[in-house]
Amino acid sequence: MNWYTGGIHKVYFLHIDEYRKVAKEIGMYEVQVIELTENISLNYLQLLQKNQAEEQLWSQEFFNKKKQRLLDCCEMGKSGLIQWGILHYRKES
């Protein structure tokens, strides 16, 4: 993903299936997964609106890069490249 230019490191953008795999490998079992991926675009768009209200706090170049990253994340959420959810696991006895 060449869009990444800063902020949270890409390693945190894992697919929910990857978390399932890791949990199984360390002896955890899935209790519940609450899928919230449909909220990704909404949340990033709300963050963009907040940032636009504070646009004068940054240089135009910085704001444009930040805006593009947020729009990229919106698109990645819509396409399913980023998933979001609450994962509940329990240690197997």
N, C-alpha and C positions, 0 to 999 in steps of 0.2 A: 504494500500500500504506500505509494509515493506521496500521498496527500499529507502525511504526518509531518508537522513542522515544530511541534512542541507540546507542552502540557502533559497530560497523563501518558505514560509510556504505553506503547501498543500492546504489551503483554497482558494488559488488563482487558483488552477487547477479545475475549475468547467466546467461542460458540458454547451454548449451554451443554451440548453433547460432550464437549471437551471437559467441562466441569464434572459431568457424570462419569466420564472415563477415569479422571483423577480420583474422584471419591471412591469408586469401586476398587481402584488400585491400593488405596490406603485403608480399606476395610470399612467403608461407610456405606449405608444403604439409604436410598432416597425415600423420604417421608412424603414430600410434596414439592412441586415446582409450580410457582405462580408466574405464568408467562405475561410479561408487561411490555413486550416489544413494540406494540402499537403506540405506546406513549413516548417513544424515543423522539420522533419528529416533533411532536407537540412540545416536549420539554426543551429541545434545542431551539425551536422557533421562539418560545417564550424568553429564553436566555438572550437570543438575538435582539428581540424587542427591548429588553432591559438594557442591553449594551448600546443600542441605538439612542436610547434616551440619555445615555452618559457619553455619547460619542465625543464630545468636546474635551473629555479628559485625556484622550490619546491622540497621537499623531494620526494623520489620515492613512499613512502607510500601515501602521500597526492595526488600526481599526479594519482596514480592508482585508488584511490577512486573517484577522480574528473572525470577521464576518464569513469569509470563504471557508474556514475550518468548520464553523457551525453549520453552514449550508451543506458542506460535504457530509458531516455527521448525520444531518437530516436525511440526506439521500441514502446513506448507508443503512440507516434504520428502516427506511421504506423498502429497500431492496432485500433486507434480511441479513446483510453482512454484519450488522451489529444486532445482538439480541440483548434483552434486558429482562430480568426476572428476579424473583426471590426464591432461593433454593434452600430447602429444609432437608438436612441429612442427620442421620443418627449413627453412632458407632455400633458396629455389629458386636454382639456379645461373644 
